[in-house]
Every structure is written in structure tokens, then in C-alpha cells.
Amino acid sequence: MKEQLWLSALLAHPSNGGLRIVAGPEDTELTDVVIEATESELPADGEGLLAVLTTPPPGTPWQQDALIRRRADRGFRALAVQEADGFGTGTRALAARLNLTLLNVDRPMMLAKACWHLLEAHDALTLSYVRKVAQSIEHHVEALPDLLRHLSSSVGHGIALIDSETVLLEAGGHLDPSVHTAIDFAPWLDVTRVGGGTAASVRVDSPSREGLRIAFFGDGLSDPQLRALAVAAEVAMPAVAARILIDEVAALSDTSVSSGLLRDFLDLSGTPDRDVERRMLERGWSTTGYHLAFRIIGRTRLDTLQLLRFVTRNLGTVASHAHATTSGRGVSGWHTFTEMPTPQQVETHIAALRELHVGARRLFNVATGVGSMENGPNGLAASLSEAADAARIAVNRSATGWFVRVDGLGLEQLLLAWTRNDTFVPAAESLLAPLRESSDELLSTLSAYLDNESRIAATATALGLHRNTVSTRVQRVQELLGVDMADPEARLALHLACRAVRT
């Protein structure tokens, strides 16, 4: 059964002989195609037809005008000729006035074959696409983006790996956001048309990642093209799924290495180590320059590899020299600057990190902390540590959108963040256990005493007690704990312990 053919679909065909519009309507509906070798072969009734001239066109303007007018008079919708780019402005204007689309074609017979594909030989079109897909997946590729580039180049249309939220990878063009939004992720195959944008997609049967589809896309594709591309997508899908799994294993291994390297660097605590420095440089991690670190952690259980994948995909919009890897139950990263950035530049990067956090919050339940700008290897370690402290505070900071920068915090808040970790809290409870066993009054008195800078009178006023009562209780605390309250370090440790336990 012969189908109607839109010019836009013919223009979108990857093997259309170099077809392009010179003048006239940009899209029109065609009922058939006529191949002309001589003027005598011109049919009397050309209603809705495309005429393809296989011989060179006449060289003079009046002859070119006559060529246009004769086709328009007989009802032709479009005329494809070689060297039409060289037609003068008068001839082009005539074609537009007569509502005839003038087309330049480099290889007329290839155009004729493309018309045959779209009008009658739908199976041949499908087989053509499938053959090209098969040839593509036979090539050796380094990674999934390389495979997608091969597929796009061979098939002649754009291809994208997508999920319901975003375009993960694409080659050969950009998938229109409106088309992406309209794609139905429920069925195995889906054909989508939104305005001039079209896509044929198939669900990716991947054991490692759910909710993915691959889509061939383009502007103005006809129904036969979309049906053929849907079959091509089915044929390409197993190769894409296999490549995803291979890349996942490689990414997992690489992430394990990078995470271990970051841990080795932080364990050095500023001590130089040539082997660690060499390994960091091999990964492109420079410890020289100025560093601004960040840490994103889960407020609930999450897949750190998926979080890392999201972060690395979006880091390029934040800074060019940016790195990230998994660390514990989150992701740690940093930006490196060769020269000290201005305060305005720092604020710009902080704002970009906030946008990154907001984007991550749409997919993950996370909190983000940002360290301060620091210099050199020790500075990188310090900024990473600050970012970790800020992230721990951000977990409980809904008022700030679970985003905290260390430059906006006081020293007390940082110390409190440190005292809430899994190591300090049990130690604090053990230290203050004698007071709880004796009397809760002793713990509350000690806490108020330290809050009031170890002043007896101020503590008595705060608790509504007599000064002698406070003095007696403080003396009793020293006896039970076996500490010297005159020692500043002892007072600091007790103060932090009280805050941790009472919080």
C-alpha cells in the first residue's frame, strides 16, 4: 500500500542524495515521485507529485524560469534538480510565488530510491536500518558514548539514552525536550510525534539499571520511518544493554580505586607521600593551587554510585577542573583553581554547587556541605574535612534546604558537628557516666557552669541556686570525674561532652 509522503520526511531520510530546499514551501505533502530524463517525459497531470530531474538543468535564467513554470502549471508540488543552488533570485522568487518547492539534489537516483523506500518499500527501509545497526555493533568501541556515535552515524539519525527525568547520553543531534516528555516509558516500543519532532524508542532490558530507553529521533520523520527505526532500536538494544553492563563494571572498579585513593590522601593528614601524589596526578587530581571542596551525603539510604553518576554528569557546568568520588555514604568532590579566585568568583561557584544540590534533591534525599577555599595539599585535605563537617550539620538543617557552607558557620557549630559522630558520643557518655549515676543535678550544674565560662556567680544566677551550692556541686564533679577543672583542655573536653550527651 502506497503512503502519503511529506517533504520533511524525505529531507530527514539519511540517504536522500544530498537533498536541500532552495526556495518555496518548506514542507508539503507528496503523493508520488516522477523521474525525468527529458522534457518529453513530463506527465500532463502532476498533481501532488515530486519531479526528480536526472539531467543537468538549463543554464540560462529564462530557461530555468520555464522549467519551474511548466511543473507548477501541471500541479507538481516540488522539483529536485542538480545545481539548483545556482539558480538566480528571480527564479527562486518565481518558485515561491507559484508555491512550488525548488530542491537541490546532488545524486538524483539516490533520492529516487529514498522516495521508493518511504512510499512503497517499507520492509526494504526497515532492512536497510537493521543492516546499518548490525554493521555498527560489529565495530570495537571503548564505551557507551562511542557505541551511540557509531549507531547514529550509520543509521543517519540522532540516538539518545534516556530515563524519565533526563537525556543521559545522545549522539547525532539533540532530543527535543518536548519529545522526551511525551515519550511513554510503559510499553516496550513507543513512537512519539510532537509538532515536527519525532522519536522511536524501546525499553532497555538492563539488569544493572532500570527505567532506561534508547530512542532514535529526528525532525519530520514519517510513520514508515518511525516504524522502521523502532525495529532498528530493538535490534540495537541488546548491544546497548551489554555495553551499559560492561561500563558499569568498569565504573565500579574505577570508583573503588578513586575512593581508596582519596582515603589514602586524607589518612596522610598532610604528610607528603610520593606514591599517593603520583597516583593522584595520574587521575588528574592536582593538589597544587586553590581548592573548594564539597560533600553530598544521604539523609536516608541511597545508591552512592547513582549519586556519583549524577554529580559527575553535572559537575562540568560548575567548574572545568572538578573531581568527585564516592566516600562512605556519600560523594566527596572539589574544584581546583590555579590562581586564587575573587570573592565574586567563589560566590558564583557556591551558587552553582547549590544548584547541583537542588538537582540532586529531586532524585535523592541528600544534604550538602561546602568547605572553605584553601591552598595546597594541606588545604585540600582541610577543605574536604570542613565540607564533611558542614554536610553533617546540613542533615538537620531543613531551614537552609539541607545545604550548608562552612564559611557561614561559627566555631561552636563545627565543634558540635564533630561531637555528634559515632566515635565521640559513646566516649562522652562514658566520661560523664559517674555524674548520671550519682545525680542528674550534677550534670546540669556542670553544663551550666561551663556555659557560663566557669563563673560560680553567673551559674548560680542561671540555675536559681546559692553560690555555695554551685561550688559544692562543682567540687563533687571534680571528685567523681577525677579531672582538674582549672585545666583549659579538660574544661573544653567536658564542655563538648556535655553538649553531645545533652543534645
Secondary structure, DSSP 8 states (H G I E B T S, - for coil): ----EEHHHHHH-TTSSS-EEEES-S--EE-EEEEESSGGG--S--TTEEEEE-S---SSHHHHHHHHHHHHHTT-SEEEETTGGGS-HHHHHHHHHTT-EEEE-S-HHHHHHHHHHHHT-HHHHHHHHHHHHHHHHTS--SSHHHHHHHHHHHHSSEEEEE-SS-EEEEESS---HHHHHH--SSSSEEEEEETTEEEEEEE---SS--S-EEEEEEES--HHHHHHHHHHHHHHHHHHHHHHHHHHHHHHHHHHHHHHHHHHHHHTTT---HHHHHHHHHTT---SSEEEEEEEEESS---HHHHHHHHHHHHTTT-SSEEEEEETTEEEEEEEESS---HHHHHHHHHHHHHHHHHHHTTS-EEEEE---EEHHHHHHHHHHHHHHHHHHHTT-GGGTSEEEGGGS-HHHHHHHHHTSTTHHHHHHHHHHHHHHH-HHHHHHHHHHHHTTT-HHHHHHHHT--HHHHHHHHHHHHHHHT--TT-HHHHHHHHHHHHHHH-
